[in-house]
């Protein structure tokens, strides 16, 4: 599996987990403070719109933290 394919797979896993908990992108945006367009890009594996590689990693980490906090509610 290539790195790009792995990144798409990460987005699919995160989206699937979010949907299984019943949370919308708006919910996640509010919890993580990450703009909705970036959350969509993460889920779709479209990292070209991100402001840089640092943000890709940071946003994915924050997405997971936000999703984890959803589980606690």
Secondary structure, DSSP 8 states (H G I E B T S, - for coil): --HHHHHHHHHHHHHHHHHHTT--HHHHHHHH---HHHHHHHHHT-GGGSS-HHHHHHHHHHHHHHHHHHHH-
